[in-house]
Amino acid sequence: MTDMLQKKIKDLRGQLGVTQKGLAEELGVTLATVGRWECGLRDPSPLAVRAMELLLEVDRMKRSNAVKE
């Protein structure tokens, strides 16, 4: 895995305000799996990457709606 992808996963968690455990629960993977992604020991599957993208998009939409209200 590239350092860029590792950093993006950590950044995603920061933007969502969740722990590794929280992200793992949202994605239906183990805490160890998220840790391995962030340490560069494993690559997330394309499905997991897409799920992370969707989580971030939903979070952005929620924030956008909160600002409008």
C-alpha positions in Angstrom: 0.0 0.0 0.0 1.2 3.5 -0.7 1.9 5.9 2.1 -0.7 8.1 0.6 -3.5 5.6 1.0 -2.5 4.9 4.6 -2.6 8.7 5.3 -6.0 9.0 3.6 -7.5 6.3 5.8 -6.2 8.0 8.9 -7.5 11.4 7.6 -10.9 9.9 6.8 -11.2 8.7 10.4 -10.2 12.2 11.6 -12.8 13.8 9.4 -15.5 11.4 10.6 -14.3 11.8 14.2 -14.2 8.0 14.7 -11.7 5.6 16.2 -10.2 2.6 14.4 -12.8 0.5 16.1 -15.7 2.8 15.0 -14.5 2.7 11.4 -14.2 -1.0 11.6 -17.7 -1.3 12.8 -19.1 0.9 10.1 -17.3 -1.1 7.5 -18.0 -4.5 8.9 -14.3 -5.4 9.3 -12.2 -6.1 12.4 -10.3 -3.5 14.4 -7.1 -5.3 13.4 -8.0 -5.0 9.8 -8.2 -1.2 10.0 -4.9 -1.1 12.0 -3.2 -3.2 9.3 -4.5 -0.8 6.6 -3.1 2.2 8.5 0.2 0.5 9.1 0.5 -0.5 5.5 0.5 -4.2 6.2 -2.6 -4.9 4.1 -4.5 -3.1 1.4 -8.2 -2.6 1.7 -10.3 -4.3 -0.8 -11.9 -2.2 -3.6 -15.2 -2.7 -1.8 -13.8 -1.4 1.5 -12.4 1.6 -0.3 -15.7 2.4 -1.9 -17.5 2.0 1.5 -15.0 4.5 3.0 -15.7 6.9 0.2 -19.5 6.6 0.8 -19.1 7.2 4.5 -17.2 10.3 3.8 -19.7 11.6 1.3 -22.6 10.9 3.7 -20.7 12.8 6.4 -20.1 15.8 4.1 -23.8 15.8 3.2 -24.8 15.8 6.8 -22.5 18.7 7.6 -23.7 20.6 4.6 -27.3 20.2 5.6 -26.5 21.3 9.2 -24.9 24.5 7.9 -28.0 25.3 5.8 -30.4 24.8 8.7 
